[in-house]
Amino acid sequence: MIKKIIAILVLIIVVFHLSWYAASSMQVNKKVPDQATEQKAFADYLEKEKISVDLNSFKESYIEAHGQKLHLTIFSAGENEPTLVFIPGTSVYAKFYIEYMYKMYLQGFNVIGFDPRGHGLSNGLRGDYTISEIVDDTLAVVKYARQLFGGKVAIAGSSQGGIVAFNAAARDDSLAAAVCHNLADLNGRDNLILSHIRPPQSMVPLAEFLAGVYKSYAIPVSLYLDLAIEKSKSGKSLDELVQEDPVIVHWITIRALGSLMHTNLAKPVEKIKVPIMLIHSDKDSIFPQSYVENIFNKLTCEKKYLLLKNTQHLVLNKNVDVVVPPITKWLKEIM
């Protein structure tokens, strides 16, 4: 009887793993959307969110970097004008923030938004990356921006992109500045508060081991982040936007999740030299205010804090006209 029960349990475990792996493989091996699919999705997004931009103000291109083909959205203000490289958040892509990039361009900035590997129109397995790899992508785009425009280059990022921008600032002192809508020190301790999946700190070594074992498996982004609570300009939940847009990544790998759980900064927070601007919403449901402020207060570099009242997480989508003026003012002072 006991042997039979054990055999049934083993069978259940095997079937579960095979089913999970099959579902994961189906998600991460999805093809990069073709141009027609992307253009229709983008047009639908602009219409639903009532976003008005000059579609002739930007061009799209690709660069090869670290074995990856990265898709770029480029607004050109002119050579030797200040340049901003923009990093999108988890699962989305640069044109998801098209209004923000466009209005920064209208302020006199060259702006290059890019889709990180495994996102948008860039190549790579869908949703498979590490934070360090996206930092690599960011610095490759910064290098390209310097070659293309000359002059100083700052970076900006939203949500996961803000974390990447913060990590890039810790790695590369040559950056003119970093604008971080949200930031995190992924030390495997304090940052666990950012996710639905919160192992006790004592369990982090085991969780990291399991992340290595299950690195090729994937989970829906909605299990990692509460997307339903965040609303877009149109009032749609972020969860609805994700489901409606075929360019958005719906699952991320355990490898990606593991890097979000623990990725050491290149230098301690106190040693970062690149000027940092922190943008935070007081009603952000993902990044607690006390958490980001604790990190910001440790910074000894030139810094600026913009706290937005009565706003939610999607401020670079919903509150563009509120955030662009102070970001512009600060960047022009720094650059």
C-alpha positions in Angstrom: 0.0 0.0 0.0 2.8 2.4 1.0 4.7 1.6 -2.2 1.6 2.3 -4.3 1.1 5.7 -2.6 4.8 6.5 -3.2 4.5 5.5 -6.8 1.4 7.7 -7.3 3.1 10.7 -5.6 6.1 10.2 -7.9 3.9 10.0 -10.9 2.1 13.2 -9.9 5.4 15.0 -9.4 6.7 13.8 -12.8 3.5 14.8 -14.6 3.5 18.2 -12.9 7.1 18.9 -13.9 6.6 17.7 -17.5 3.5 19.9 -17.8 5.2 22.9 -16.3 8.2 22.5 -18.5 6.0 22.1 -21.6 4.1 25.3 -20.7 7.3 27.1 -20.0 8.9 26.0 -23.3 5.8 27.1 -25.2 6.0 30.6 -23.6 9.8 31.3 -23.8 10.1 29.9 -27.4 7.4 32.2 -28.8 8.6 33.9 -31.9 9.5 37.6 -31.8 6.4 39.4 -33.1 6.5 40.3 -36.8 6.3 43.9 -38.0 2.6 43.8 -38.9 1.6 42.4 -35.5 3.8 44.9 -33.7 2.5 47.9 -35.7 -1.2 46.9 -35.1 -0.5 46.4 -31.4 1.1 49.8 -31.2 -1.7 51.5 -33.0 -4.2 49.8 -30.7 -2.3 50.9 -27.7 -2.1 54.5 -28.8 -5.9 54.5 -29.5 -6.9 52.8 -26.2 -4.7 55.0 -24.0 -5.5 58.2 -26.0 -1.8 58.9 -26.6 -0.9 61.5 -29.2 2.6 61.6 -30.6 4.1 62.5 -33.9 4.8 59.2 -35.5 7.4 60.8 -37.8 9.5 62.0 -34.8 11.2 58.7 -34.3 12.8 55.9 -36.2 13.4 52.3 -35.3 16.7 50.4 -35.7 18.7 47.5 -34.3 22.2 47.0 -32.9 24.1 43.8 -32.2 25.3 43.6 -28.6 26.7 40.6 -26.6 25.3 38.2 -29.2 21.9 39.8 -29.0 19.9 41.9 -31.6 18.4 44.8 -29.7 15.5 46.8 -31.0 15.8 50.6 -30.6 13.3 53.5 -30.8 15.3 56.6 -31.6 14.3 60.3 -31.3 17.0 62.6 -32.7 17.3 66.1 -31.4 20.7 66.6 -32.9 24.4 65.9 -32.5 25.9 67.0 -29.2 22.5 67.5 -27.6 22.1 65.6 -24.3 21.1 62.0 -24.8 18.8 59.8 -22.7 18.8 56.0 -23.0 15.6 54.6 -21.7 15.1 51.1 -20.1 11.5 49.7 -19.9 10.0 47.7 -17.0 9.3 44.0 -16.5 7.7 42.3 -19.6 7.0 45.5 -21.6 9.0 47.2 -24.3 10.3 50.7 -25.1 7.3 51.9 -27.1 5.0 51.2 -24.1 6.5 54.5 -22.8 6.3 56.3 -26.1 4.6 59.4 -24.7 7.3 59.8 -22.1 10.1 59.4 -24.6 8.4 61.7 -27.1 8.0 64.5 -24.6 11.6 64.2 -23.4 12.6 64.6 -27.0 10.4 67.8 -27.3 12.5 69.1 -24.4 15.7 68.9 -26.5 17.0 65.4 -25.7 18.0 62.7 -28.0 16.2 59.7 -26.7 16.9 56.0 -27.4 14.6 53.5 -25.9 15.5 49.9 -26.3 13.8 46.5 -25.8 16.0 44.4 -23.5 16.8 40.9 -24.6 13.8 38.6 -24.5 11.4 41.6 -24.7 9.6 43.4 -27.4 11.2 43.1 -30.8 14.7 42.2 -29.5 15.7 38.6 -29.8 16.4 36.0 -27.2 14.1 33.6 -25.4 10.9 35.5 -24.2 11.2 36.6 -20.6 14.6 34.9 -20.1 17.3 37.3 -18.8 19.2 38.4 -15.8 19.5 41.9 -14.4 23.2 41.8 -15.1 22.5 40.9 -18.8 20.1 43.8 -19.1 22.8 46.1 -17.6 25.1 44.8 -20.4 22.4 45.7 -22.9 22.0 49.1 -21.4 25.7 50.0 -21.6 25.9 48.7 -25.1 23.1 51.1 -26.1 24.9 53.9 -24.2 28.0 53.2 -26.3 26.0 53.3 -29.5 24.4 56.6 -28.4 27.8 58.2 -27.9 28.8 57.1 -31.3 25.6 58.3 -32.9 25.1 61.7 -31.2 28.3 62.5 -29.3 27.9 64.5 -26.1 26.9 63.3 -22.7 24.6 60.3 -22.1 22.3 59.7 -19.2 20.1 56.7 -18.5 16.5 56.4 -17.2 14.4 53.4 -16.4 11.0 52.5 -15.0 10.2 49.8 -12.5 12.6 46.9 -13.4 14.2 49.4 -15.7 14.8 51.7 -12.7 16.5 48.8 -11.0 18.7 48.2 -14.1 19.5 51.9 -14.3 20.6 51.9 -10.7 22.8 48.8 -11.3 24.3 50.4 -14.4 25.1 53.5 -12.4 26.9 51.4 -9.9 28.9 49.7 -12.7 29.8 52.6 -15.0 31.0 55.9 -13.6 31.1 57.5 -17.1 27.3 57.9 -17.2 26.2 61.5 -16.9 23.3 60.6 -14.7 20.6 58.0 -13.9 16.9 58.7 -13.5 15.4 55.8 -11.6 11.6 55.5 -11.4 12.0 53.0 -8.5 15.2 51.5 -7.5 16.4 48.5 -5.6 19.5 46.9 -4.1 19.0 43.2 -5.0 20.9 42.0 -2.0 18.6 39.0 -1.3 17.4 40.4 1.9 15.4 43.7 1.9 14.4 43.5 -1.7 12.3 40.4 -1.1 9.4 42.7 -0.1 9.0 43.7 -3.8 7.5 40.3 -4.9 4.5 38.2 -4.2 7.1 35.3 -3.8 8.8 36.1 -0.5 10.9 33.3 0.9 12.2 34.0 4.5 15.7 35.4 4.4 17.1 32.2 5.9 15.7 30.3 2.9 17.3 32.6 0.2 20.3 30.3 -0.3 17.9 27.3 -0.9 15.7 29.5 -3.2 18.8 30.6 -5.2 19.8 26.9 -5.5 16.3 26.0 -6.7 16.4 29.0 -9.1 19.4 27.3 -10.7 17.8 23.9 -10.9 14.6 25.3 -12.4 16.2 28.1 -14.4 14.6 26.9 -17.7 11.2 26.9 -16.2 8.9 30.0 -16.3 6.0 31.5 -14.4 3.3 34.0 -15.4 4.4 37.6 -14.5 1.1 37.9 -12.6 2.4 35.4 -10.0 5.5 37.6 -9.4 3.8 41.0 -9.5 0.2 42.2 -8.8 -0.7 43.7 -12.1 -4.4 43.9 -11.6 -4.2 46.7 -9.0 -2.3 49.2 -11.3 -4.4 51.3 -13.7 -3.4 52.8 -17.0 -4.5 56.2 -18.4 -7.6 54.7 -19.8 -8.5 53.0 -16.5 -7.5 49.5 -17.7 -5.6 47.4 -15.3 -2.0 46.6 -16.2 -3.0 43.0 -16.2 -5.6 43.8 -19.0 -3.0 45.7 -21.0 -0.5 42.8 -20.7 -3.1 40.2 -21.9 -4.2 42.4 -24.9 -0.8 43.2 -26.2 0.9 40.4 -28.2 4.3 42.2 -27.9 4.3 42.1 -24.1 6.0 39.1 -22.5 3.5 37.2 -20.3 5.9 34.8 -18.5 9.4 35.1 -17.1 11.9 32.4 -16.4 13.0 31.3 -12.9 16.5 32.3 -14.0 15.2 35.9 -14.4 13.3 35.7 -11.1 16.4 34.4 -9.4 18.4 37.4 -10.6 15.7 39.8 -9.3 16.0 38.0 -6.0 19.7 38.5 -5.7 22.1 40.4 -7.9 25.0 42.2 -6.2 25.6 45.9 -7.1 29.0 46.5 -8.7 29.8 48.7 -5.7 28.1 49.6 -2.4 25.3 52.1 -2.6 27.4 54.6 -0.6 30.2 54.4 -3.3 28.1 55.2 -6.4 29.4 58.3 -8.1 26.9 58.8 -10.9 24.2 61.5 -10.0 20.9 59.8 -9.2 17.4 61.0 -9.5 14.8 58.9 -7.7 11.1 59.1 -8.8 8.6 57.5 -6.6 4.8 57.4 -6.2 3.3 57.5 -2.7 0.7 55.0 -3.7 3.0 52.6 -5.5 1.7 49.1 -4.8 5.0 47.3 -5.8 7.8 49.4 -4.3 7.2 50.5 -0.7 8.2 54.1 -0.1 10.2 53.4 3.0 12.2 50.8 1.1 13.3 53.1 -1.8 13.9 56.0 0.6 16.2 53.9 2.8 18.4 53.2 -0.3 18.2 56.8 -1.5 19.3 58.1 1.9 22.5 56.0 1.7 23.6 57.6 -1.5 26.5 60.1 -1.2 26.6 61.1 -4.8 24.7 64.2 -6.2 21.1 63.2 -5.9 17.5 64.4 -6.3 14.2 62.9 -5.0 10.9 63.5 -6.7 8.0 62.1 -4.6 4.7 62.2 -6.4 1.5 62.5 -4.3 -1.6 60.5 -5.0 -0.1 58.6 -7.9 0.3 54.9 -8.6 3.1 52.8 -10.1 2.6 53.7 -13.8 3.6 57.4 -13.5 5.7 57.3 -16.6 2.6 56.3 -18.5 -0.2 58.1 -16.6 1.5 61.2 -15.3 3.9 62.1 -18.1 3.2 65.9 -18.0 3.9 65.9 -14.3 7.3 64.1 -14.4 8.8 65.5 -17.6 9.4 69.1 -16.4 11.3 68.2 -13.1 13.3 65.4 -14.9 14.2 67.8 -17.7 15.3 70.6 -15.3 17.5 68.3 -13.2 19.1 66.6 -16.2 19.9 69.9 -17.9 21.5 71.1 -14.7 23.6 67.9 -14.4 24.4 67.5 -18.1 
